[in-house]
Amino acid sequence: MTGGADIQPVTMRAAGPVPSRVALASEQFSGLIDFLLPHARRDYSGLDAATLARYLDAFHATDTLADAWVTYLREHRGAGRRQVNQALESGTGSLTGPPPELSAFLRSVDQLPAVIDPARVEEGARCLRRIGAITITGFGMAAGFYLGAILPGSARALAASTRTVQHPARRLSETARFVLGTFAPGGYDRFGDGCKNATRLRLTHAAIRARLHQNWDTSIYGAPLSQADTLLAAMTFNVIPALAAARLGYRFTRHEQDCLAHFSACAAYRQGVPADLLTVTLDQQRAFIYFMLRTARGNLDPQSTRTVLRPLVTVSFPGLPAPVQPLARAILHGYGRLFFGDELCDRTGIPDTIAKHLIPLARPAITLLELARTRSRTIQALADKAASHRWNTLMPRTSRLMTEPDATHFAAY
């Protein structure tokens, strides 16, 4: 891994000075890159100038439609919140004389960009439901929580959240329920739970962003909860765990890879990423992930990382009996070690565990089952049936143990 003294900051200008958290060839996440994107250095070694400028611009850009509506709510106390819930449940047409800020915001909710194919989004969700629950939970935890605690921008934002630091178990359960809603059939349809909760999440983030601006150094971090951060975060519970699962033997055809990419693009758009920043092929998404990991200075804010990560690695999981808690933590730590590599885990405080050696032992069995599935329509049908049973029967039982998504409480900010 390259040391801090060898890191060369990016000095080119995009929408503003490039934040110092970005450094070409930082390689702070080399272990993760090697695991998740083993051919990235060969395939994505350079971005064209236009794409690079677009990604650098995104560090300074935010969800302006959500920001404008939250500003309106702050200036007109007591007005508008009911209209948001009414529009989400009954449609924008059910509103009478909504403020212009709300109308503009809801237009981004009512229609998907033409580049996103809803049928492929639905197929992508089916592919994600097929991944084993422990596998996608383990890699989702590593990507969605541990990675967020290490990347400098998200770590800084999370460290400022009392809810994240003091109540990690509740945050985990709320996020799990949020993700279940997006994976469900029709989850990202206009009136699906995934869409409604993602829309509320946009407003939550806008409210948090308004608070963070008071003590936020844009020369270091760019904008708080920027479009670049949101685009990567949107991938942490779909494409990134799918890429990690492929390293354990899960197989996705070219068509399924395309569908996963559309699902991820839809997730990003629903969370406030504008259409012109979306990546709609898996190859583009790999290139973006590689860019974000390769340029991230992961040791820029070690105090924020410690503040956020320590509660996560010692968390108690809702609904699990006390004797099982250490085993659950050890399994997730093992996925984290497999995901990031020992060097980064040692530096950031993700505990070592024998599980990192045991998890890969499942690869031959998974590979064999996946090979049989892709060659037999009967086995494919059985796999789909099993996945549907798991997600339609077992997961709702699990979600009943969980609280309402944090995103539904945006009005409190």
N, C-alpha and C positions, 0 to 999 in steps of 0.2 A: 504494500500500500504506500502511496506517495505521502510523504510527510507534509506538514503545513508550510514549511519553508520553501517547498518545491512547487506549491500551487500558484499558478499564474491567473490573476483575476481577469475576467472578461471586461474590456474597456470600451468596446463599441457601444454606440448609443442606439436605442430603439425608441420607445415612447418616452424614455427618460434615461438617466444614468443607470447602467445595469447594476442591480444590487450586489453587494459584495459577497452575499451568500452563494453566488454563482461563480464558478471557476472552471474553465475548460480543463479537462483531464484531471479533475480532483481525485478521482479513484478512491474516495472514502468508502464507497460501496462496492468495491471490486469483488468481494465474496458473493454478494447478492447478484451482481451482474453475471458472474461465472455460473451461478446456479440457475438463475431465471432465464438468462439470454446468453447461452454458451457461445453463440456465433456472432454476437453483436459487434465485437471489435472488427470482424471481417465484413459484416453486412451493413453496418450503420456507422461507419467510422467518420463520415462527414455529412452534414446537412447542407442543402443548397442555401444560398444567402437569403432568399425570400422566406424559406421555412424557419431558418434560424432567427431572423428578425421578428417573425410572427410569434415565435415562442418566447423570445426575450421581451417583446411588448407585453405579453400576457402576465408577466410578473408585476406589472404596474396597473393592469386593468382589473376591474371588478364587475360584479353583476349590477349594472347601473339601474336596471328596471326595478330590481328588488330594493336597492338603496333608495331610489326615489320614493317608493311607496312607504318604506319604513320612516323616511324623513317626514312624509306627509302625516303618518300616524303620530309621530312625536309632536308635530305642530298642531295637530287637531285631536287632542286627547279624547278618547271615547268614541271616535268616529272611525268607521271603516272595517274594524276587525270582523264584525258579524258578516259584512259583505263578502269578505274573503272566503269564509266557511260556506256561505250560501252559494257562492260561485263554484267552489270545489265540489259541493254535493249536488247542486241542481243546475249548474251551467251558468255561463256569463250572461246569457239572455234572460235569466231570472232576475237580474239586478235592474233597479230603476235609477237612472241618472248617476252612475258611479263616477267618482272623480277621475280626471284624465290620467293620473298616475296609476290608478288601479286598472283602468281600461288597457293601458299600454302593457302593464305587467301581465294581465290575464291573456292578452293576445299571444304572448310567448308560451302560455300554458295550453291554449286551445288547439294549437296546430304544431305538428312536428315539421322540421325542415324536410324538404323534398329528398335529401340524400339519405334519410333514414327510412328503411323499409319495415313497417310494422310486422309483417309476416316473418321477416328474418329476426326481428327482436324477440318475437314469441318463440321461435325455434332456438334462439340463443339461450333463452331462459330454460327451455327443456334440457339443453346440453348441460347447463349448470346444475340443474336438479339431479342429473344423473351421477354427478360426482359424489363419492361417499361423504356422509355427513361429517365424520371426524376429519377427513382430509380437507374438505373445504372450510371447516371451522378452524382447523389448525393454521392453514395458510392464510385464511381470511384474518385471523387474529394477528399473525405476523405482519401482513401487509397493511391491514386497516388500523391497527393500534400500535404495534411496536415501531413500524416504519414511521408513522405519524409522530411518534414521540422522539424520533431521531432526526428527521429532516428539520432543518433550522427554522423555516417559516412556520410550519404546523406545530412544532414543539413550542415555539414562543407563544402562539395563540392558545394552545392547550394548557400551558402552564398558567395562563391568566384566568383559566376557567376553574372556579371552585368546584363545580359539579364534576369535572373530570378528575381532579386531584383528590377530593375528599370522598367522592362517591363512585369509585370506579366500577363496582359491581352493577350498580344501577345503569351506568352508562353502557356497559357491555350488554346488558339485557335489552336496553332500549334499542341499541344499534342492531342487535340480533333480530329483534322483531321488525325493525325497519327493513333489513335485508330480506327477511322472509316475505315481506309484502312485495318487494321488487321481483323476487323469483317466482312468485305465484302466477298461475295462468292469468294473462291480462293485467298483470301488476302495473305495467307502465302505460296502459291505455288511459285515455283522458279521465275516466272515473275510477280507475284502479287505485287500490290503496298505495301502491308504490308511487304513482304520480302525485296523489294528494299529499302524501307525507314528504316527498321530495320538494314539492312546492312550498310547503310549510318550512322545510329545512332551509330553502333559499332565504326566507324572511328571517329565520333565526340567525343565519350567517350574516345577513345585512345588519341586524341589530347588534350582533357581537362586533362586527367590523366597525360600527360607529363608536363603540366603546373603546376598542383597541387603538383607534387613531389618536387618542389622547396621549398615549405613551408608547408610540411605535416609531421606530427609526426606518423610514423607507429607503434610506441609502444602504442599509444592511439587508433588509428583508423584502423590499418592494412593498406592494400594497398588502395589507392584512387579508388573508383568505382570498388571494388573487385568483384570476382565471387559471393560471398555470397550476396553482396548488389544487384548485377544484377539479381540474381535468385529471390530474394524477389521482386525487382522492377518489374520484368516481370510478377509477379502474381497480381500486384496491379490493373490491368485493365481487369482481367478476373476471375480467381478463387476467389480472395478475394471479389470483388463485388458480385459474384454469391453466395458465402457463406453468405454474409450479406443479399442479397435478399431473401435467403431461410428463414431467420429470420422474414421476412415480409410476408411469405406465399407462395413464389414461390417454386415449386416442381420440382425435377429432379430425374428421375428413375436411377437405378444403372447403366444402360447402358449410360444414359446421363451424369452421374457423371464421368464415365470412359472417355467419349468424352471430357468433360471439362478439365480433367487432361491432355489428349493428346494435346489439344489446348494450355494449359498453358506451357507444356513441349516444344512444338514447338516454342512458343513465346520466351521462355528462350534461346533456342538454336539459334534462329535467332538473338538474341541480344548478343550472344557471350558466353553463358554458355556452357562448354564442355559436351560431351555426358555422361562422367562418373559421373557428378554431377547432372544430370537431375533426377527429380522425376516424375514417369509416372503413379502413381495412386493417386487418391484424398486423400487416407489415408496417403500416404507418404508426400503429399504436406501439409496437415494439420499439420503433425508432424514437418515439416520444419518451417512452419509459427509459430507454437507454440514455437519452439526452438529459433527462431530469436526474437520473442516478449518477451519471458520469460527471455532471457539473455541480452536484450538491456538496457543499462543505459541511459534512456531517458532524464535525467537531467545533462548529462555530459557536454554539450555545450549550455547552455541557451542563450548565446548571438547570436550564429548562428541561433538557432530556432527563436528568436525574429526577427532577420534580414530577414529571409525568410518568416515567417508566417504572419507578419504584412501586407505586400503588398497583400498576398493571401486573407486574410479575409476582405480587403477593396477594392478589385479589382472591376473594372467595366467591364462587359462582352460585348465582341464585338457583334454588331448586335442587341442588346436589347435597346429599348427606355429608356430614363432616368427615367421616372416614375416607370418602372418595376424593375430597378436595386436593390433598397433596398429589394424588395420581393425575388428576385433571391438569393441575399446574405443570407437573413434570412433562406430560404429553405436549402441552402447548409450548413449553420451553424447548422441547425437542424439535418441534416444527420451526421455532424461531432460530435455533442453532443451525438447522438444515438450510433454512432460508437465507440467513445473513452470513453464515460462516463463523468460525470460532473467534477470529480476531475482533470483529466488530462487536460481537456479543460480550466478549471479555471487557472491552472498553466501555460499553454502555450499561452493563449490569444484568444482562439476560443470563440466568443461571445455567450452568452446565448440567447435563443429565444423560443417562444412558439411553434415553428415548431417541436421541439423535442417531444412534446406531441401529435401533430396532425398527424405526419407521421405514427406512429403505428396504428392509427385508420383505415388505409387502409387494415390492415392485414386480417380481416374477409372477406372482398370482394375479395381480392387477393386469399385467401385460397379457397374460394368457386369456383371462376373461374378456378383455377388451378386443383381443384378436378374434376370439370366437364370436363376440357380439357383432363386429363389423363384417363378418363373413356369413352370418346366419340371420335371416329375417326373423326366425322364430326366437332366437336368443335376444335379438334387438327388441322385439315386442315384449319379451319377458322383462328385460332391463328397464324399458319405458314404464311398464306396469308397476314394477317394484319402486321406481323413482316416484311415480305418481302417488303410490300408496304412502311412501315416506313423507312426501311433501303435503299431501292432502289430509293425512290422518295423524301421523306422528308429530309433525312439526306444529300443527295448530295446538295439540296438547301441550307441547313445550312452550309455545308462545303464551299460553294462559298463565304460566308461572311468571311471565314478564310484565313489566310496567308498560304504560303507553309510551310511544316514541317521544324522545325529548323534543323532536321537531314539532309536535302538536302544541307545545307550550310557547310558541314564539311570541305570543301576545304579552308575556311577562316581561320582555326586555324593553 
